[in-house]
C-alpha cells in the first residue's frame, strides 16, 4: 500500500552559493537541498528550518514558498509531498552536521552550476534548474517519478 508523507526543504543562498548536503540514499551519494519529513503538529516552514539546522548547523529564516514537489517512488510505494522555501541565512559560521541519525557526509555552501548533474539528486536538480531559469518566479510545481 502506498504511503504519502509531507516534508519541506530550503533554498538558502549566501554570497551566490546554495546550502547543500552530501547525502547517501539507496547506496548513492549526491548533493541535495536540506530537507526532511514533517513531525506531528509542525508547519512546513518549521520543518524546513528544523531540518536545515539539524543537517547543516545553519539557522535560517523562512522567506517565501518557492515550489511544491510530489516525488513518487513506485518501487517503494512511497510518495513525498514537499514544499521548498527560500530562506535567509542567519548563521555566520560554516555548515556543520548536527545529526548522527542520517547518512550525511558533508554540508556546504556550493555553486550548484559547477556540479555535474549526476552529482545532484534528480529532484533537487529539477528544482534548481527551474529556479535558476526564473529566480523571481515563485510558486511552481514539479511532479517527479523515480
C-alpha positions in Angstrom: 0.0 0.0 0.0 1.3 3.5 -0.9 2.4 5.8 1.8 2.3 9.6 1.3 4.3 11.8 3.7 4.7 15.6 3.9 8.0 17.3 4.1 9.9 20.5 3.4 13.2 21.9 2.4 15.1 25.1 1.7 17.0 27.1 -0.9 19.3 29.0 1.4 21.6 31.3 -0.6 24.6 33.1 0.8 27.0 35.0 -1.4 25.5 33.4 -4.5 26.2 29.9 -3.1 23.5 27.4 -2.2 23.4 25.4 1.1 23.5 21.7 0.3 24.2 18.4 2.0 26.2 15.4 0.5 23.9 12.5 1.4 23.6 8.8 0.8 20.3 7.4 -0.4 19.9 3.8 -1.6 23.7 3.4 -1.9 24.1 6.6 -4.0 25.8 9.7 -2.6 24.7 13.0 -4.1 24.2 16.7 -3.2 20.8 17.7 -2.0 19.0 20.7 -0.6 18.4 20.4 3.2 15.0 18.8 3.7 13.1 16.2 5.6 9.8 14.9 6.8 7.4 17.0 9.0 6.9 16.0 12.6 3.4 15.9 14.1 2.0 19.3 14.7 4.8 21.1 12.8 4.2 23.5 10.0 6.1 23.0 6.7 8.0 26.2 7.4 9.0 24.9 10.8 10.0 21.6 9.2 12.2 23.3 6.7 14.0 25.4 9.3 14.5 22.5 11.7 15.8 20.1 9.1 18.2 22.8 7.9 19.6 23.3 11.4 19.9 19.5 12.0 21.5 18.7 8.7 23.8 21.8 8.4 24.0 23.6 11.7 22.8 26.7 9.9 19.9 28.8 11.3 17.6 30.2 8.6 14.6 32.4 8.5 11.9 31.2 6.0 11.2 33.9 3.5 8.7 32.6 0.9 7.5 29.4 -0.8 9.5 28.6 -3.9 7.8 25.4 -5.1 5.9 22.2 -4.3 7.1 18.8 -5.3 5.4 15.5 -5.5 8.0 12.7 -5.7 6.7 9.2 -6.5 8.9 6.2 -5.8 6.8 3.3 -7.2 9.4 0.6 -6.2 8.9 1.6 -2.6 5.2 2.6 -2.9 6.3 6.0 -1.4 5.1 9.5 -2.3 6.8 12.5 -0.8 4.8 15.7 -0.9 7.3 18.6 -0.2 7.3 22.3 0.0 10.6 24.2 -0.7 11.1 27.6 0.7 13.6 30.4 0.0 15.4 31.0 3.3 17.6 33.8 4.6 20.8 32.6 6.3 21.1 33.9 9.9 24.2 32.0 11.0 27.7 33.4 10.3 29.7 30.2 10.7 30.4 27.4 8.2 27.9 24.5 7.9 28.4 21.5 10.3 26.3 18.4 10.5 24.5 18.3 13.9 22.7 14.9 13.4 24.2 11.5 13.5 20.9 9.9 12.6 21.2 10.5 8.9 23.8 9.4 6.3 25.0 12.9 5.6 28.7 13.1 4.8 29.1 16.8 4.3 27.3 20.1 4.5 28.5 23.1 2.5 27.6 26.3 0.6 28.4 25.5 -3.1 27.9 26.6 -6.6 25.3 24.1 -8.0 26.1 25.4 -11.5 29.5 23.8 -11.4 28.4 20.4 -10.2 27.9 17.7 -12.7 24.1 16.9 -12.9 24.7 13.3 -11.9 26.1 14.5 -8.6 22.9 16.3 -7.6 19.8 14.3 -6.6 17.3 14.2 -9.5 14.6 16.0 -7.6 16.9 18.8 -6.4 18.4 19.1 -9.8 15.0 19.8 -11.3 14.2 22.4 -8.5 17.5 24.2 -9.0 17.2 24.2 -12.8 13.7 25.7 -12.8 14.6 28.2 -10.0 17.8 29.3 -11.8 16.0 30.0 -15.0 13.4 32.1 -13.3 14.7 33.1 -9.9 11.9 35.7 -9.3 9.2 33.3 -10.3 7.8 31.6 -7.3 5.1 29.0 -6.8 6.0 26.4 -9.4 5.1 22.7 -9.0 7.0 19.6 -10.0 5.9 16.0 -10.2 8.9 13.6 -10.4 8.8 9.8 -10.6 12.0 8.0 -9.5 
